[in-house]
Amino acid sequence: MKKTIITVLGKDRVGIIAKVCVYLSQNNINILDIAQTIVDGYFNMMMVVDAGNASKDHNMIADELTDLGKEIGVQIKAQQQEIFDMMHRL
């Protein structure tokens, strides 16, 4: 299993989750866990996914998700779990 952390942040609008999930499905990436909130009109989502069987490498996935975020007006970041954990240690 190759866990990746995906975060999505931006103004709430219809279709954000759908577009991200379609991208993941098309690239054989399985969602393991997902949490999302909307606070005062701002959308925040964090996903833990398994990219072990992904059809593309991590860098390409991260770049394409960044581009998808720009298309739909949100910021999307994808980080490998090990890097995410190291960056968020107390």
C-alpha positions as CSV (number, residue, x, y, z in Angstrom):
1,M,0.0,0.0,0.0
2,K,1.3,3.4,-1.0
3,K,-0.6,6.0,1.1
4,T,-1.0,9.5,-0.2
5,I,-2.6,12.5,1.6
6,I,-4.7,14.8,-0.5
7,T,-5.9,18.1,0.7
8,V,-8.5,20.4,-1.0
9,L,-9.2,24.0,0.2
10,G,-11.2,26.8,-1.4
11,K,-14.6,28.5,-1.7
12,D,-17.4,26.0,-1.6
13,R,-19.2,25.1,-4.8
14,V,-21.0,22.2,-6.3
15,G,-19.0,19.3,-7.7
16,I,-15.6,19.6,-5.9
17,I,-15.8,16.1,-4.3
18,A,-17.2,14.6,-7.5
19,K,-14.4,16.0,-9.7
20,V,-11.6,14.9,-7.4
21,C,-13.2,11.4,-7.0
22,V,-13.6,11.0,-10.7
23,Y,-9.9,11.8,-11.2
24,L,-8.9,9.3,-8.6
25,S,-11.1,6.6,-10.0
26,Q,-9.8,7.2,-13.6
27,N,-6.2,6.7,-12.2
28,N,-6.9,3.6,-10.2
29,I,-6.4,5.3,-6.8
30,N,-8.5,4.0,-3.9
31,I,-10.0,6.3,-1.2
32,L,-9.2,4.9,2.2
33,D,-10.6,7.7,4.3
34,I,-12.2,11.1,3.7
35,A,-13.2,14.0,5.8
36,Q,-14.7,17.3,4.7
37,T,-16.0,20.4,6.3
38,I,-17.5,23.7,5.2
39,V,-16.8,26.7,7.4
40,D,-18.3,30.1,6.5
41,G,-18.5,29.1,2.8
42,Y,-15.0,27.6,2.7
43,F,-14.6,24.0,1.7
44,N,-11.9,21.9,3.3
45,M,-11.3,18.2,2.6
46,M,-8.6,15.7,3.5
47,M,-8.3,12.3,1.9
48,V,-6.1,9.3,2.6
49,V,-5.8,7.3,-0.6
50,D,-3.9,4.2,-1.7
51,A,-1.9,5.0,-4.8
52,G,-0.1,1.7,-4.9
53,N,-1.9,0.6,-8.1
54,A,-2.1,4.1,-9.6
55,S,-1.6,4.3,-13.4
56,K,0.8,7.2,-13.0
57,D,3.7,8.1,-10.7
58,H,3.3,10.4,-7.7
59,N,4.7,13.5,-9.3
60,M,2.4,13.3,-12.3
61,I,-0.6,12.7,-10.0
62,A,0.3,15.7,-7.8
63,D,0.8,17.9,-10.8
64,E,-2.5,16.9,-12.4
65,L,-4.4,17.4,-9.1
66,T,-2.9,20.9,-8.8
67,D,-4.1,21.6,-12.3
68,L,-7.5,20.2,-11.6
69,G,-7.7,22.4,-8.5
70,K,-7.0,25.5,-10.7
71,E,-9.7,24.4,-13.1
72,I,-12.3,24.2,-10.4
73,G,-11.1,27.1,-8.3
74,V,-9.6,25.3,-5.3
75,Q,-6.1,24.4,-4.1
76,I,-5.3,20.7,-4.2
77,K,-2.1,19.2,-2.8
78,A,-1.0,15.6,-2.8
79,Q,1.8,14.4,-0.6
80,Q,3.2,11.0,0.1
81,Q,2.3,9.9,3.6
82,E,5.9,9.7,4.8
83,I,6.6,13.3,3.8
84,F,3.2,14.6,5.1
85,D,4.0,12.9,8.5
86,M,7.5,14.4,8.7
87,M,6.2,17.9,7.9
88,H,3.5,17.7,10.6
89,R,5.5,16.4,13.5
90,L,5.2,18.3,16.7
